[in-house]
């Protein structure tokens, strides 16, 4: 019991720090993106997005999954760490040189010559990042998200934000985004190495490397296919509709992904090492899966509905009228954004039990559906692409849930019941937000006022739903790290009885 409580409370504390880091990082990132959107053009963002498609496909190969393997393994020795560091550095440098060599070919495929120099410079980030792969994995394994969050936030603000904005003001255009990203990666990598201070002495132990790569190959294949699935629509838009349209579409997709950025990504990073420690206990793992699904659903469902309702006024007031083309794709994607946020939780379960190759098949089908949907939908512009991608997201939600439920011996009806309260809260939240929007539109108020009022009004029923979930006895470890006022509020709003598994 002592071990169980220790892991539970360590995980809750890690969630707290991860949430704080993501919240501060997301606010700063949002502010930076707004400033850069005012200073740069959609085409500038489009060129970087095209280069990022190539980098994202190759990124998993930069360390062949040895980082996640260090997190997932139950026992890790000093030789595992030294071997992982050496292997990551060698592969990272090799990948950087390879991308520099093939960059012109990538530009031909993308039909945009500006991609070549941008891709070459951005590829140097692999060399920086690979040196810190092992340090980052150790921080995750130890659930030390306090220092990790500080590093990420500081590097984002001081690196990407400061450098990109200053260079944009000086008229460097797309290179503002390139150098901002490189400085951010460099600062984060140096800080992680300083904080962890693991041995940098090279080692190449065949047995330890083989143990890491057994999980690492599966993790790499899944990450690669998963990235293709999440970005092949960007390729289709950039290749067949144009860089400016890609800038609009990528902005819409980024906004839809906010619940994932704010919540699901936090749970993924924290719960992967925590779930890995209990991978041999499917009952306990299943209970945790249902609890996290409840909380994720309560955040994602109202958020997606509110964002879709406020989108016409939110996009114009925040980004400006030149981004109006992102509104309809954003609203369509919000319709399935909930499923995207929730299926990531199932992905954590699948990874923690090591079912990487079973998941790989589902990821491959998902990637094919995204490509086919985006390609067919491109005939009807960005709304058509968004519709095609939505079909693929729904498939992935079902496929990932089926695998995670099998790993935890959890029935489908129990899984669905865990999400019902979130859907009810979403209906109430959307009704409030839509009523406020229609009322203020009738009064012909400004878009800024309408967007702010709709979101603010939606926060009340949304907050009630979140605190009702947090009031359940199962969330006591998480409540212990919340402010006293929030604890009292969650207990006052909690339901009279919690559904059992």
PETA-V473516 format. One record per run of one state. SS is the DSSP state (helix for helix, strand for strand, loop for the rest). FROM is the first residue (numbers start at 1). TO is the last residue. Records with the same first field share a line. If there is no record, write none. Layout:
BEGIN
SS: FROM-TO, FROM-TO
END
This chain:
BEGIN
loop: 1-1, 40-41, 63-65, 73-77, 111-114, 132-132, 142-144, 170-173, 197-205, 241-242, 257-257, 278-281, 320-320, 353-355, 409-411, 443-446, 471-472, 480-483, 494-501
helix: 2-39, 42-62, 66-72, 78-110, 115-131, 133-141, 145-169, 174-196, 206-240, 243-256, 258-277, 282-319, 321-352, 356-408, 412-442, 447-470, 473-479, 484-493
END
